[in-house]
Amino acid sequence: MLYKLPSAGFIAMYATLASRDVDCCLIPESSFYLEGRGGLFEFIEQRLKENGHLVIVVAEGAGQEFVAAEVHTVGEKDASGNKLLRDVGPWLSNKIKDHFTQFPKMAVNMKYIDPTYMIRAIPSNASDNIYCTLLAHSAVHGAMAGYSGFTVGPVNSRHAYLPIARVTERPNTVEVKGRMWARLLESTNQPSFVTPPDQQRVDKEMIKDTNKINITST
């Protein structure tokens, strides 16, 4: 089963950690490859043999270099100036189907789900309603006080006015050498999908970073 989430790797990462039923998470910040030893196809085959099923979560921005190469589009932007992303979900789903059709080692029943509207259609609960009401109250108070170009959000358990320019000055990306991504790899037990030379470099850098850590408490 394949789920596609928006083009932000941290959303797919946190959704994967929250689910605990995901076998593989693909994000833009961590490149992957399909064929060959250590590739995605090999991992899928191995996990299907072990468990009989597999759940993949893929962020919309993942694998864009592969999709763009096949449809021969590079650097296109939408009306707002944002990079135009190709739909990686159906592309990856078809690649997986084609692979197991050409190499019929096992029967694969593939299902592809785009949860965008499923998530939006979920009704809000009481906590959501209260939170949104407080945000609306704070926004109105800020506007009536003469502020502009701001948004409202919780900071240290208090609602604060945040300049939109500061909020949007840099994207929220996943640090692939950070703890949260390491937790995800341990949770899914998926490989890093990097090529062997890169794997050696990443392992050496992670060892160096680990040696620098001073443990002060448990």
C-alpha positions as CSV (number, residue, x, y, z in Angstrom):
1,M,0.0,0.0,0.0
2,L,1.3,3.4,-1.0
3,Y,0.4,6.7,0.6
4,K,1.4,10.1,-0.8
5,L,1.8,13.1,1.5
6,P,2.6,16.8,0.6
7,S,6.0,18.0,-0.5
8,A,7.4,18.5,3.0
9,G,9.6,15.7,4.3
10,F,8.9,16.5,7.9
11,I,5.1,15.9,7.5
12,A,5.7,12.5,6.0
13,M,8.3,11.7,8.7
14,Y,6.0,12.6,11.6
15,A,3.1,10.9,10.0
16,T,5.2,7.7,9.7
17,L,6.4,7.9,13.3
18,A,2.8,8.5,14.5
19,S,1.4,5.6,12.5
20,R,3.8,2.8,13.6
21,D,2.5,0.7,10.7
22,V,4.7,2.1,8.0
23,D,7.5,0.0,6.5
24,C,9.2,2.7,4.4
25,C,9.2,6.5,4.2
26,L,10.5,8.4,1.2
27,I,11.2,12.1,1.5
28,P,12.9,14.8,-0.7
29,E,15.8,15.3,1.7
30,S,16.9,11.7,1.5
31,S,17.5,10.4,-2.0
32,F,16.7,6.8,-3.0
33,Y,17.1,4.5,-6.0
34,L,14.9,1.7,-7.3
35,E,16.9,-1.0,-8.8
36,G,19.9,-3.0,-7.8
37,R,21.3,-4.2,-4.5
38,G,20.1,-2.1,-1.6
39,G,17.4,-0.4,-3.7
40,L,13.8,0.1,-3.0
41,F,12.6,-2.9,-5.1
42,E,14.9,-5.2,-3.2
43,F,13.6,-3.9,0.1
44,I,10.0,-4.3,-1.0
45,E,10.6,-7.9,-2.0
46,Q,12.4,-8.7,1.3
47,R,9.7,-7.1,3.5
48,L,6.9,-8.8,1.5
49,K,8.6,-12.2,2.1
50,E,8.9,-11.4,5.8
51,N,5.5,-9.9,6.6
52,G,3.3,-10.5,3.5
53,H,2.4,-6.8,3.3
54,L,4.1,-3.4,3.0
55,V,3.1,0.2,3.6
56,I,5.1,3.0,1.9
57,V,4.7,6.7,2.7
58,V,6.1,9.1,0.1
59,A,6.3,12.9,0.3
60,E,5.2,14.6,-2.9
61,G,8.7,16.1,-3.4
62,A,10.5,12.8,-3.2
63,G,12.0,11.3,-6.4
64,Q,11.3,14.4,-8.5
65,E,14.5,13.9,-10.4
66,F,13.3,10.5,-11.7
67,V,9.9,11.8,-12.6
68,A,11.2,15.0,-14.3
69,A,13.7,12.9,-16.3
70,E,10.9,10.7,-17.7
71,V,8.5,13.5,-18.6
72,H,11.4,15.8,-19.8
73,T,10.5,18.8,-17.6
74,V,13.0,20.7,-15.4
75,G,12.6,23.8,-13.3
76,E,8.9,24.5,-14.2
77,K,7.0,26.8,-11.7
78,D,3.4,27.4,-11.0
79,A,1.6,30.8,-11.1
80,S,2.9,31.6,-7.6
81,G,6.5,31.0,-8.5
82,N,6.8,27.7,-6.6
83,K,8.5,24.8,-8.1
84,L,6.1,22.6,-10.0
85,L,6.2,19.1,-8.6
86,R,5.2,16.1,-10.6
87,D,2.9,13.5,-9.1
88,V,5.3,10.9,-7.8
89,G,2.6,8.7,-6.3
90,P,1.2,7.2,-9.5
91,W,4.7,7.1,-11.0
92,L,6.2,5.1,-8.2
93,S,3.1,2.9,-8.0
94,N,3.5,2.0,-11.7
95,K,7.2,1.4,-11.3
96,I,6.6,-1.1,-8.6
97,K,3.9,-2.8,-10.6
98,D,6.0,-3.0,-13.7
99,H,9.0,-4.4,-11.7
100,F,7.1,-7.3,-10.2
101,T,5.3,-7.9,-13.5
102,Q,8.6,-8.2,-15.4
103,F,10.2,-10.3,-12.7
104,P,7.3,-12.4,-11.4
105,K,8.9,-13.7,-8.3
106,M,5.7,-13.1,-6.3
107,A,2.1,-11.9,-6.8
108,V,1.7,-8.3,-5.7
109,N,-1.6,-6.6,-5.0
110,M,-0.9,-2.9,-5.2
111,K,-3.1,-0.1,-3.7
112,Y,-2.4,3.6,-4.1
113,I,-4.0,6.1,-1.8
114,D,-3.7,9.9,-1.9
115,P,-4.9,11.0,1.5
116,T,-5.1,14.8,0.9
117,Y,-8.9,15.1,0.8
118,M,-9.3,12.3,3.3
119,I,-7.4,14.3,5.9
120,R,-9.2,17.6,5.1
121,A,-12.5,15.8,5.4
122,I,-11.9,14.7,9.0
123,P,-14.3,16.6,11.4
124,S,-12.7,18.8,14.0
125,N,-13.0,17.8,17.7
126,A,-13.6,20.0,20.7
127,S,-9.9,20.7,21.2
128,D,-9.5,21.8,17.5
129,N,-12.5,24.1,17.8
130,I,-11.2,25.8,21.0
131,Y,-7.7,26.2,19.5
132,C,-9.1,27.7,16.3
133,T,-11.3,30.1,18.3
134,L,-8.4,31.3,20.3
135,L,-6.3,31.9,17.1
136,A,-9.2,33.8,15.6
137,H,-9.6,36.0,18.7
138,S,-5.9,36.7,18.8
139,A,-5.8,37.6,15.1
140,V,-8.7,40.1,15.5
141,H,-7.1,41.7,18.6
142,G,-3.9,42.1,16.7
143,A,-5.6,43.7,13.7
144,M,-7.6,46.0,15.9
145,A,-4.4,47.1,17.6
146,G,-3.0,48.2,14.3
147,Y,-0.7,45.3,13.5
148,S,-0.3,43.9,10.0
149,G,1.8,41.3,8.2
150,F,1.6,38.9,11.1
151,T,0.2,35.5,12.0
152,V,-0.7,34.1,15.4
153,G,0.7,31.0,17.1
154,P,1.6,29.5,20.5
155,V,5.0,30.4,21.9
156,N,6.0,29.1,25.3
157,S,2.3,28.3,26.1
158,R,1.2,31.9,25.2
159,H,-0.4,33.1,21.9
160,A,2.0,35.6,20.2
161,Y,2.0,37.7,17.1
162,L,4.6,36.4,14.7
163,P,5.9,38.4,11.6
164,I,5.0,36.4,8.5
165,A,8.4,37.2,7.0
166,R,10.2,35.5,9.9
167,V,7.9,32.5,9.7
168,T,8.5,32.0,6.0
169,E,12.2,33.0,5.8
170,R,13.3,29.4,5.5
171,P,11.6,26.1,4.8
172,N,11.1,23.4,7.4
173,T,13.3,20.5,6.2
174,V,14.3,17.2,7.7
175,E,17.9,16.9,9.0
176,V,18.8,13.4,7.7
177,K,21.6,13.3,10.3
178,G,19.3,14.4,13.1
179,R,17.7,12.4,15.8
180,M,14.1,12.3,14.4
181,W,15.2,10.8,11.1
182,A,17.3,8.3,13.0
183,R,14.2,7.4,15.1
184,L,12.3,6.9,11.9
185,L,14.9,4.6,10.4
186,E,14.9,2.5,13.6
187,S,11.1,2.4,13.6
188,T,10.7,1.3,10.0
189,N,13.9,-0.6,9.8
190,Q,14.4,0.7,6.2
191,P,17.8,1.2,4.6
192,S,19.1,4.6,3.9
193,F,19.0,4.0,0.1
194,V,22.3,5.8,-0.5
195,T,24.9,4.5,-2.8
196,P,27.9,2.6,-1.2
197,P,30.4,5.5,-1.5
198,D,27.9,7.9,0.0
199,Q,27.1,5.3,2.7
200,Q,30.7,5.1,3.8
201,R,30.9,8.9,4.0
202,V,27.6,9.1,5.9
203,D,28.7,6.4,8.4
204,K,32.0,8.2,9.0
205,E,30.3,11.5,9.6
206,M,27.8,10.0,11.9
207,I,30.6,8.3,13.9
208,K,32.4,11.6,14.2
209,D,29.2,13.3,15.4
210,T,28.5,10.5,17.9
211,N,32.0,10.8,19.4
212,K,31.5,14.5,20.0
213,I,28.4,13.9,22.1
214,N,28.9,14.2,25.8
215,I,26.2,12.3,27.7
216,T,25.4,14.1,30.9
217,S,22.3,12.2,32.0
218,T,20.1,9.2,31.2
